[in-house]
């Protein structure tokens, strides 16, 4: 079943279209085994799609990309070892022919905007219907971009981060900036704690202090602030 056209947002891309006679070769990267199983089951029902392998963390995803040379990788943002955005940055630099579709629970235009700037070919929330996932794959395989209609059009049209130094940013401690950067890149509390070698409770304390100091009380707002101030950027 194909969604009606008004539900679709597609943007032209210069990448070469895959030959229609070839299967779309996909690697699936998500750190939750049950989520991967569900997504793989959906993919295997799509005609012309071949699932090559699965990855449970960002480092494994990069290894599979190097070994298997897939056409498309379905990539979660919040993964251990390397985040999905780190993997996206690496693939954009070293595997320009690979199409990356971000498949995530982070359903904000800030994440979509940032992912597009890093070179993503698609952005789909995990709440999307199975038919939308199929449409995203086939759209990206045609050499176009696919942005879920659930994400604001600003994710496609906004090409300016408005980066600048604000008084609130200057007041942050180096550790708070590290935590903010990792939150904005999609790392979980557990992954931040492991990377910075601090406890999860300490991470939560830093998060609370950040929100209090910045007067921003949701993750989407923190992402927006990090992009606006240039804390996260393409050449990060």
C-alpha positions, 0 to 999 in steps of 0.5 A, a space after each residue: 500500500 502506498 501513502 497518498 502524495 500529500 504525506 510525502 516530502 521529497 527533495 532532489 539529490 544528485 546521487 546516482 539512482 540505483 538500477 531498478 533491476 538490482 535489489 536494494 541492499 540494506 544494513 540495519 543498525 539499532 542497539 535494540 535487538 527486538 527493534 531490529 527484529 521488527 524492522 527486519 521483518 518489515 524489510 523482508 516483506 518489501 519486494 526488491 529489498 535485501 537485508 545484508 546484516 544488522 549492527 548493534 552499535 555504531 562501530 559495528 555499523 561502520 565495520 559492516 559498511 566497509 565489508 559489505 558495501 550496502 546501498 542504504 543503511 538504516 541508522 538509529 541515532 542513539 547507539 553505544 560506542 559511536 552514535 548514529 550521527 558519528 557514523 553518518 559523519 564517517 560515511 559521508 566522508 568516506 563512503 559518499 555513494 552510501 545512502 543513509 536513512 536516519 530511523 529514530 525516536 528523536 522526532 524533532 526538526 532539529 535532529 532532522 536538520 542536523 542529520 541532513 547537513 551531515 549528509 543523510 538522505 532520509 529521516 524517518 521517525 520510528 512511529 511511522 507506518 510500515 508503508 512509509 518506511 518502504 516509500 523512504 527506501 524506494 525514494 532514497 534508492 531513486 537518488 532523492 531525499 525523503 523527509 517524513 511528513 511528521 517533521 517540519 518543512 524547516 528541516 529541509 529548508 533551514 540551511 542556517 544554524 545561526 551559530 554564535 556565542 551566547 552569555 548562557 553558553 559562556 557560563 557553562 562549565 567544560 563538563 556541562 558543554 561535554 554533556 550538552 554536546 552528547 545529549 544533542 548528538 543523541 547519546 543516552 544517559 548510560 552512554 554519556 556516563 560510560 564515555 565520560 567515565 562518570 555515573 549515570 546519576 552525575 549525568 542526570 545532575 548535569 542535565 538538570 543543571 543545564 536545563 536550569 541554567 539555560 531555562 530549556 526544559 526539553 531535549 529538543 530545546 537543548 538540541 536547538 541551543 547546541 546547533 544555534 551556538 555551534 556546539 555541534 556542527 558538520 565538521 565537529 
